Amino acid sequence: MNRPEPVRDLDWSSERAEKLGRDVVQMWAEFLEKLPEMPVDRGLRESTVREAVLRDVPAQGMEDDELVTYLRTVVFEASMYPGHPGFMAYVSGAGTVPGAAADLVASFLNQNVGGWRLGPAATEIELALMRWMASCFGLPEGAGGIVQSGGAMATLVCLKAARDRIAGYEVRATGLGGGPQLAFYCSQEAHVVIARAGDILGLGADHVRKIPVDERFAMRVDALEEAIEADIAAGIRPAVIAGTAGTTATGAIDPLAELAALAKRHDMWFHVDGAYGGAAVLVEELRGLFTGIEQADSIAFDPHKWLYTPHSGGCAILRDFADLPRSFAAVAGYIHEDKELTQRGVDMGQLSPQFSRGFHALKIWVSLLAHGTDAYARRIGHDVQLASYLASQVEAHPELELMTPASLSICCFRYVPQGKADDEEYLNRLNERLMPLGQLDGRVYLSNAILDGAFCQRACITNFRTEAEHMDAVIDMTLRIGRDLHNQMSP
Ligand SMILES: Cc1ncc(COP(=O)(O)O)c(C=O)c1O
């Protein structure tokens, strides 16, 4: 065979890379400058977005300028903006600026953080970050973890470690078939990712028991005890108590210390879903709310929520870091390495379902380095104050009803036209229509909660650009659209 000639089409010069990079960074600066004035939501429809952004993949690549123009369309015409100061929906961080810069670095460095040898600095940074987070939650020496795509995967990793420890590590090979049926316990307000993990892990989602909550939407320990006793009597092995530290709907924190004690008494694993609320342990005045989290066997925590880092990155944090390889390590000839000989470190591809992995820890690490814990504590505390301020404005207005006291940075309320306070069916219809109309209004963007059957407007402030003026805008928008709707709906 003839010696092949070089093919350099994909190998850009540093000058060309710099030009494209500069154009993109300029666009980023323009985006940051324009963000507060842009609508948070453009009222985009599926067909409009498809028309704007879909292209046939060309045989000949686009010119660089054309590519930048195309990216501008994606950014300025066909997206919505969770970093907009008016965005307070779901649990979605605004996206730190240094985190975005770190993502570019992570991307051009292109480490594969599945193997230490393919990502030496990346691995050590991720491990150190996880140890630091574990210590913030009060976990002892020996704790550690791994970055996953988000809370769903972090939960799955933690509960797989739990399942294997409780059922015995042989289930990794044999499956759950031979042993007793296992059960997990979480509150009715827990995020669906816990039941989904029960499904994936072979327990069946029905064996993830949804325990009733009290008037503050926190798990009722008496009901939990009853459910555990009933399962034991039926020959089912109670395996995991999963408390939530900051529920998605209302920000409720389960009684973590009592759950930990109960888990100990029944030789169960104690997991805490701190995906949203966990960041508040950085605030001295709020730390007391989380007492008991330091006893957790595992914690799911999402930096892309209240550490505001760009999507995506969630952390599975284990009291005993060695539980991860016990649950996930796999042997394969093509990754063989004599560590004694090479003196290299931990292979992260042995610690979760993922094999090849990106350097997702960098945006979290760099955000922490750039801002420091004091700034984080100030801002997280401020978010909590904003939610309380909103609650006070709601309570002061006769056409608004606060549905539960604000907790962490969440406030749930609804619009109640005069004379309609007792008409639950009408209030649900009205508030359900109000939510999307409010989003399309473009200034502020809320989502909803359904509390005891009542459809509520829900503001969750995990956004360092949001201020009191945006809480005022929430009140204005709700009253304006609520009144319009009421006029249309009631003859
Ligand atoms: C308490 C809680 N747990 C888990 C999740 C799931 O996290 P993710 O969306 O990052 O997978 C969420 C998402 O909002 C959450 O609020």
The ligand as an SDF file (V2000), in Angstrom:
LIG
                    3D

 16 16  0  0  0  0  0  0  0  0999 V2000
  -34.9550   17.4060   45.3670 C   0  0  0  0  0  0  0  0  0  0  0  0
  -34.5730   16.9950   43.9750 C   0  0  0  0  0  0  0  0  0  0  0  0
  -34.0050   15.7890   43.7720 N   0  0  0  0  0  0  0  0  0  0  0  0
  -33.6470   15.3630   42.5590 C   0  0  0  0  0  0  0  0  0  0  0  0
  -33.8500   16.1480   41.4490 C   0  0  0  0  0  0  0  0  0  0  0  0
  -33.4440   15.6430   40.0780 C   0  0  0  0  0  0  0  0  0  0  0  0
  -32.2780   16.3080   39.7070 O   0  0  0  0  0  0  0  0  0  0  0  0
  -31.8200   16.4420   38.1740 P   0  0  0  0  0  0  0  0  0  0  0  0
  -32.9130   17.1970   37.4840 O   0  0  0  0  0  0  0  0  0  0  0  0
  -30.5400   17.2000   38.2580 O   0  0  0  0  0  0  0  0  0  0  0  0
  -31.6350   15.0710   37.6380 O   0  0  0  0  0  0  0  0  0  0  0  0
  -34.4380   17.4070   41.5940 C   0  0  0  0  0  0  0  0  0  0  0  0
  -34.6900   18.2620   40.4330 C   0  0  0  0  0  0  0  0  0  0  0  0
  -35.2730   19.3110   40.5240 O   0  0  0  0  0  0  0  0  0  0  0  0
  -34.8010   17.8520   42.8950 C   0  0  0  0  0  0  0  0  0  0  0  0
  -35.3740   19.0400   43.1000 O   0  0  0  0  0  0  0  0  0  0  0  0
  1  2  1  0
  2  3  1  0
  2 15  2  0
  3  4  2  0
  4  5  1  0
  5  6  1  0
  5 12  2  0
  6  7  1  0
  7  8  1  0
  8  9  2  0
  8 10  1  0
  8 11  1  0
 12 13  1  0
 12 15  1  0
 13 14  2  0
 15 16  1  0
M  END
$$$$
